[in-house]
């Protein structure tokens, strides 16, 4: 039996919630498999492109050639596949209604594979997020889901990508909510958890149960170490701020160049990496193997300082010039080298009171991640999941918080929002969301109001309403709310000759009773108050207590809400 496309779409809409749940599991499985392919492809190609012990000319030419190829592809075929992928994913969520083209997904996968395999010092995790969100968007649209459901699939795909890329299912959920959505209480929480868990299971089935880094057990040797970790937090905040400002400044310079130069601008990053790789082979690629050495205390102080400086310069140059790749991996690399260097110095000066340099490298990873990406909660959980070491979770929290605070004070705008702003896209900032959530009904409530008594007649109530200039007013017996009466209802009674009819008799017949009247609570947002006013065509709502909806606290009017936003009603109307 053949069904038309309209019939198929209609049936999907009827069972959209079930389809969404099934699609969540499918997205987790598909994204997990794609990320595994991403890891295998970039790892195997990188080993062939610039093998250990290879000739210096290969370390110079391969990054240049790779950036030249990807620059041409990005400029002519995949313009939306540039950069990290996180800003583009957030733009798709907040600006484009969850729309990401399949072409962009394919371009992101292929261009990032070429870039990372050629030694470009960017990460694969950010691109994986865009690929995961893009696959979710494509599948949702192909199945005919509503625009709102397609939009809701973006964080579902993003969480699956992070879970598979880092082998961190909990951090995948937190990152999707904390960074992508900007709301830890988002209604898609259940779907995000399902997709993350599914992607994690696929990763384990295909690659086994291996943590991203193997680290020896660490523990706090002496309370004096808290001071050293605090110093690490300060250094992490300063280095994170320097990284962000340098990247944004260089990117602004490249964006100001003539548009016809865009296709070969990435060569600047490839050349920088190639020159560094000629002299220091360890500076090529993602460098997770060297992070592992730092975590195990197997790297010298001078080597860590050198790699820290080189990675700061090479990553900012590669990203700013338009190469495809993210900053997740580089931030972990930078943090490990910074922490390892500080830990080496501390252990050399106070060997009996400090742990080995590896413990500080571990904390440094989270410190830099929190300072650069600005997701302190995700950074703590991610480092715990990546290393499976809980012993220094408290020093990690302390250092992360200090780094986050310093980075926030010195660079107010988070890096992903700043990158979008450079592209002319202005996302809702964390401060904006915080201000919106802080705008509660309690800021606009009128507590000293006199509700109508149920014994008041329709004529008297109508006259009072006209004097108040309101379209509705609460009716209460003392503090116990009976309902809401509107001017239209009162006018109807007066026109029918029932002007002396008391409100107590009108409300059960035509008004809103205490069981179904529109109302708000003091802790509701002003947005909810406006939505309910619009839905009921009222300019006044009663404010009631949560533990007793019949207990009247006050009222909130449209003028009060506008006034809370700094708008006078008369000016808004004009």
Secondary structure, DSSP 8 states (H G I E B T S, - for coil): ----HHHHHHHHHHTHHHHHHHHHHHHHHHHHHHHHHHHHHHHHHHHHHS-TT--HHHHHHHHHHHHHHHHHHHHHT-GGG-B-SHHHHHHHHHTSTT---HHHHHHHHHHHHHHHHTT-S-BSHHHHHHHHHHHHHHHHHHTT--HHHHHHHHHHHHHHHHHHHHT-HHHHHHHIIIIIIS-TT-TTHHHHHHHHHHHHHHHHHHH-S--SS---------TTHHHHHHHHHHHHHHHHHHHHHHHHHHHHHHHTS-GGGHHHHHHHHHHHHHHHHHH-GGGSS--HHHHHHHHTT-S-HHHHHHHHHHHHHHHHHHHHTT-B-BSHHHHHHHHHHHHHHHHHHHHHH-TTTS--HHHHHHHHHHHHHHHHH--HHHHHHHHHHHHT--TTHHHHHHHHHHHHHHHHHH--S-HHHHHHHHTT-----HHHHHHHHH-BGGGT-B-S---B-TTSBHHHHHHHHHHHT-SEEEEEETTEEEEEEEHHHHHHHHHTT-TT-BHHHHHHHHSEETTT--EE-TTSBHHHHHHHHHHHT-SEEEEE-SS-TTBEEEEEEHHHHHHHTT--HHHHH-
